[in-house]
Amino acid sequence: MAGKIIYDKLREKMKEKGLTTYKIRKEKIISEGTLQNIRNDGRITTDAIASLCAALDCQPGDILEYVPDEMMQRDNEQ
């Protein structure tokens, strides 16, 4: 595995901008499955990233963070 994309920055940006999961569902910004993947730092599509960027008025780098395997292993060992 080459590392992982994590969504801590996305969750922080959502809080900052007041974008709740209720609003995401109501306005159909992304699917419930995508929300679940975000909660679990799973995979999401570039279409979902684009929808979130539009809703949050930001760029992908503002909401995504790449963490190399070595850092993930170190965090898990602590």
C-alpha positions in Angstrom: 0.0 0.0 0.0 1.3 3.5 -0.8 -0.3 5.4 2.0 -3.8 6.8 2.7 -5.9 9.8 2.2 -7.4 11.1 5.4 -10.3 13.6 5.8 -9.5 15.4 9.0 -9.1 18.7 7.1 -12.5 18.1 5.4 -14.2 17.5 8.7 -12.7 20.7 10.1 -13.7 22.7 7.1 -17.2 21.4 7.3 -17.4 22.6 10.9 -15.9 25.9 10.0 -18.4 26.5 7.2 -21.4 25.0 9.0 -21.9 22.2 6.5 -23.7 19.5 8.5 -24.4 15.9 7.5 -28.1 16.9 7.6 -27.5 19.6 5.1 -25.4 17.3 2.9 -28.2 14.8 2.9 -31.0 17.3 2.4 -29.2 19.1 -0.5 -27.9 15.7 -1.9 -24.3 17.0 -2.1 -22.9 13.5 -1.7 -24.4 10.1 -0.9 -24.8 8.5 2.5 -22.2 5.8 1.4 -19.7 8.6 0.7 -20.4 10.2 4.1 -19.7 6.8 5.7 -16.4 6.5 3.7 -15.4 9.9 4.9 -16.1 9.0 8.5 -13.9 5.9 8.1 -11.1 7.6 6.0 -12.2 5.3 3.1 -12.2 6.0 -0.6 -14.4 8.6 -2.3 -14.7 9.6 -5.9 -13.3 12.7 -7.6 -17.0 13.6 -8.3 -17.6 13.6 -4.5 -14.5 15.7 -3.9 -15.7 18.2 -6.5 -19.2 18.4 -4.9 -17.7 19.0 -1.5 -15.3 21.6 -2.9 -18.2 23.4 -4.5 -20.3 23.3 -1.3 -17.3 24.5 0.8 -15.9 26.9 -1.7 -12.4 25.4 -1.5 -9.8 23.4 -3.4 -9.1 19.6 -2.9 -5.9 20.3 -1.1 -7.9 22.2 1.5 -9.9 19.1 2.5 -7.6 16.1 1.7 -4.4 15.0 3.3 -2.1 12.2 2.1 -0.4 10.2 4.9 2.5 7.8 3.8 2.4 4.3 5.2 5.4 5.0 7.4 3.5 7.7 9.3 0.4 5.5 9.6 2.5 2.7 11.1 4.2 5.1 13.6 0.8 6.4 14.7 -0.6 2.9 15.1 2.4 1.9 17.3 2.0 4.8 19.7 
